[in-house]
């Protein structure tokens, strides 16, 4: 029996619980997302299993740009890792969630590791952070640590491909007038909590960053962020490379 890991469902891993249930049974409970600021939301679990054809154009673009040794950060059910692996790339997938990692292994991701990105070591030509992947940075003040860490992980000429959204539109009234938070926090700093069936996770910080702020932060930390493409809802794909290798 391969899937021993399913016998223990950590009570704090709603994402992994949803992914493992869907993989095992073709069904999953609602993966609910709560936030103190935004309306309650839901992640459609089958979406985490999307094929290349089902992916948004920006994700397809990111996969087409991936080269060399690839690190898929917060890889979830492994949809991006599997596509790149099928194309013959050397992919390592990491995720905090033990059940996500167990599922990725069963789905055929050859190198799937349960690991926190922020203390993961290795050398990669491409670091993929998709589905608002740069969100794991959490808050703006963690960006310098993020850039220091990608400097350790990136091979010479390496690239980070990440997506995010400018969520300023969420803080506008019907006339388009902004009502941004009046404290000094950045409007893209969100807190979320997830729940699926009886499994509730701990609250966590999640960063949505607008392209100008990302580009400025990259520059201040020795990197250059190029906006590779824009989606249809304030979302974008960025390629981050060391300033010293800028064209
Ligand atoms: N990239 C996948 C999944 C996105 S969901 C996709 O596009 O379908 C985000 C994933 O990031 C979750 O599975 C979560 O467990 C993982 N994650 C969050 N913080 C992380 C961290 N610090 N290190 C590694 N993985 C993390």
Boltz pocket constraint, residues with backbone or C-beta under 6 A from the ligand:
constraints:
  - pocket:
      binder: B
      contacts: [[A, 15], [A, 47], [A, 48], [A, 49], [A, 73], [A, 74], [A, 75], [A, 76], [A, 77], [A, 78], [A, 79], [A, 94], [A, 95], [A, 96], [A, 97], [A, 100], [A, 115], [A, 116], [A, 117], [A, 118], [A, 129], [A, 130], [A, 131], [A, 133], [A, 136]]
      max_distance: 6.0
